[in-house]
Amino acid sequence: MALSPVPRIQKNQTLVETIAQELIRYIAANRLRGGDRLPSERDLMEMAGVSRLPLREALCMLKGLGIVEARHGKGVFVKRLDISAVFGMLSPLLKTQADLRMSDIIEVRRHLETSIAELAAVHRTEENLRVLETCLQGMRENLLAVQTFTEHDMAFHQELARATGNLLFHVFMASITDLLCQVQMTFPDKAEFRGASIRYHERILRAVRAGDAGQARAAMEEHIRNVAERLETGRAGENERIAGPERI
């Protein structure tokens, strides 16, 4: 399928943005995958009916998004797309532009992560279990190192999302990971609280390993309820907005 000509520019959309969208449609329509080469620059210019400069700017935009990559002397190639990474890059923007409350995040977690835990118990693989155990061990070994502990904690939840076997759950979790890290750092923080968090994660993992979807869901529900209670008694109140580090 040929690249559509690009003169149709939607309202509030630049020529470069329009070309970038057409390139994405071209990649999708032709089922190009990671490692496949795009037509030459000259061919793309003719196919789209545009000049070299806006085409190159559009390609640079796609490179920044991790959709294509340039190989010196060989051309432009489709990159293996890590959708979760693309959405993960947008997570910091949610703090400053979405005017989110702590309660918004807790509500999303309550609905999203309980379903993730339930599905992970059904679809998890031995590799998922191995990674989850590694994350949990990292939490145990870094009980007194808050930043490292939090990184292992977040990795545990990301791996649970992968274990569902549904890429979109992983994408959704990636899109809010930065927010979750910020929320984690607002908790009233003591080693005993982190120890309690480990015990919740151990219960979740036991249920997932046993393939008990109901128990996995219940354990995650209790974990998130505990998170909500800690936030409620800490400095992050119901009406506190997540507007950036200075407010967290």
C-alpha positions in Angstrom: 0.0 0.0 0.0 1.4 3.4 -1.0 1.9 6.3 1.3 -1.1 8.7 1.1 -0.4 12.2 -0.3 -0.2 14.6 2.7 -1.8 18.0 1.8 -4.8 17.3 4.0 -3.8 18.9 7.3 -6.3 18.7 10.1 -7.1 21.7 12.3 -4.2 22.6 14.7 -2.0 20.1 13.0 1.3 20.9 11.4 2.5 19.5 8.1 5.2 17.6 9.9 2.7 16.0 12.3 0.5 15.0 9.4 3.4 13.4 7.6 4.3 11.5 10.7 0.8 10.2 11.0 0.8 9.1 7.4 4.1 7.3 7.9 2.6 5.4 10.9 -0.4 4.5 8.8 1.9 3.3 6.0 3.9 1.1 8.4 0.7 -0.4 9.9 -1.1 -0.9 6.5 2.0 -2.7 5.1 2.4 -4.7 8.3 6.0 -3.7 8.6 7.7 -5.1 11.6 10.9 -4.5 13.6 13.9 -4.6 11.2 11.9 -3.9 8.0 13.2 -1.1 5.9 11.2 1.9 4.8 11.3 3.1 1.2 14.2 5.5 0.4 13.9 9.2 1.3 13.3 10.1 -2.4 10.6 7.5 -2.7 8.9 8.7 0.4 9.0 12.2 -0.8 7.3 11.2 -4.1 4.7 9.0 -2.4 3.7 11.7 0.1 4.1 14.6 -2.3 6.2 16.6 0.2 9.7 18.1 0.2 12.8 16.7 1.9 12.8 19.0 5.0 9.3 18.2 6.5 9.8 14.5 5.7 13.0 14.5 7.6 11.4 16.3 10.5 8.6 13.8 10.5 11.1 10.9 10.5 12.9 12.6 13.4 9.7 12.7 15.3 9.1 9.0 14.8 12.7 8.3 15.9 12.1 10.2 19.1 9.0 8.0 19.7 11.0 4.9 19.1 9.0 3.9 16.0 11.9 4.0 13.5 15.7 4.1 13.6 18.3 5.3 11.1 21.2 3.0 10.2 24.1 4.9 8.6 24.4 4.1 4.9 21.5 1.7 5.0 18.4 3.8 5.4 15.5 4.0 7.9 14.1 0.9 9.5 11.1 0.1 11.6 12.1 -0.4 15.2 10.7 -3.2 17.3 8.0 -1.3 19.2 7.9 -1.4 23.0 4.5 0.2 23.5 4.8 0.2 27.3 8.0 2.2 27.0 6.4 4.8 24.8 3.5 5.2 27.2 5.9 5.1 30.1 7.6 8.2 28.7 4.3 10.1 29.0 3.8 9.2 32.7 5.6 12.3 34.1 3.4 14.6 32.0 0.3 13.3 33.8 1.5 14.8 37.1 1.7 18.3 35.6 -1.1 18.4 33.1 -3.9 16.0 34.3 -4.5 17.7 37.7 -4.7 14.3 39.3 -5.6 13.6 43.0 -4.2 10.9 45.1 -7.7 9.4 45.3 -7.8 9.2 41.5 -4.7 7.0 41.5 -6.0 4.8 44.3 -9.3 4.3 42.5 -7.5 3.3 39.3 -5.2 0.9 41.1 -8.2 -0.7 42.9 -9.9 -1.6 39.7 -6.9 -2.2 37.4 -4.5 -4.0 39.7 -7.0 -6.4 41.3 -8.0 -7.5 37.8 -4.3 -7.8 36.8 -3.6 -10.0 39.9 -6.6 -12.2 39.1 -5.5 -12.7 35.5 -1.9 -13.2 36.4 -2.8 -16.2 38.6 -4.4 -17.8 35.5 -1.9 -17.0 32.8 1.5 -16.6 34.6 4.4 -18.6 33.3 7.4 -20.0 35.2 9.5 -17.1 33.9 6.9 -14.6 35.3 7.1 -16.3 38.6 10.9 -16.2 38.6 11.0 -12.5 37.9 8.3 -11.8 40.5 10.3 -13.7 43.1 13.5 -11.7 42.1 11.6 -8.4 42.6 10.3 -9.6 45.9 13.8 -10.6 47.0 15.0 -7.2 45.9 12.4 -5.6 48.2 13.6 -7.8 51.1 17.2 -7.0 50.6 16.7 -3.3 50.3 14.2 -2.7 53.2 16.2 0.3 54.5 17.0 1.8 51.1 13.8 3.5 50.1 14.5 4.4 46.5 15.8 0.9 45.6 13.0 -0.7 47.6 10.5 1.3 45.6 12.1 0.4 42.2 11.7 -3.3 43.1 8.2 -2.8 44.2 7.2 -1.1 41.0 9.0 -3.8 39.0 6.9 -6.4 40.8 3.7 -4.7 39.7 4.9 -4.3 36.1 5.8 -8.0 36.0 2.3 -8.9 37.3 0.9 -6.9 34.4 3.1 -8.9 31.9 2.0 -12.1 33.5 -1.6 -11.5 32.4 -0.5 -12.3 28.9 -2.4 -9.1 27.7 0.0 -6.4 26.4 -2.5 -3.7 27.2 -2.4 -4.3 30.9 1.4 -3.8 30.7 0.8 -0.6 28.7 -1.6 0.8 31.3 0.7 0.0 34.1 3.7 1.6 32.3 1.6 4.8 31.7 1.2 5.3 35.5 4.4 3.9 36.8 6.0 7.4 37.4 2.9 8.5 39.3 3.0 5.4 41.4 6.6 6.1 42.3 5.7 9.6 43.3 2.8 8.4 45.4 5.1 5.8 47.1 7.4 8.6 48.2 4.6 10.4 49.9 3.8 7.6 52.3 4.3 8.0 56.0 7.6 6.0 55.8 9.0 3.5 58.3 10.8 0.3 57.9 7.8 -1.5 59.5 5.6 -0.1 56.8 7.9 -1.5 54.1 8.0 -4.8 55.9 4.2 -4.9 55.8 4.3 -4.1 52.1 6.6 -7.1 51.6 4.1 -9.4 53.4 1.3 -8.2 51.1 3.5 -8.9 48.0 4.3 -12.3 49.4 0.6 -13.1 49.7 0.0 -11.9 46.2 2.8 -14.0 44.8 1.7 -17.1 46.7 -1.8 -16.9 45.2 -0.4 -16.2 41.7 2.0 -19.2 42.0 -0.9 -21.4 43.2 -3.1 -20.3 40.3 -5.7 -19.0 42.8 -7.3 -16.1 41.0 -9.7 -15.3 43.8 -7.0 -15.1 46.4 -4.7 -13.1 44.2 -7.5 -10.6 43.6 -8.3 -10.4 47.4 -4.6 -10.1 48.4 -4.2 -7.2 45.9 -7.4 -5.5 47.1 -6.1 -5.7 50.7 -2.7 -4.3 49.7 -4.3 -1.3 47.9 -6.7 -0.7 50.8 -3.6 -0.5 53.1 -2.0 1.9 50.7 -5.1 4.1 50.8 -5.2 4.0 54.6 -1.6 5.1 54.9 -2.1 8.0 52.5 -5.2 9.0 54.4 -3.3 9.3 57.7 -0.2 10.9 56.1 0.4 14.3 54.6 -1.4 13.5 51.3 -5.0 14.4 51.8 -8.0 13.8 49.7 -7.8 17.1 47.9 -4.1 17.2 47.4 -3.2 17.5 43.7 -0.3 15.8 42.1 1.2 18.8 40.3 4.8 18.0 40.6 7.6 17.1 43.1 7.0 20.3 45.1 3.5 19.1 46.0 4.4 15.5 46.7 
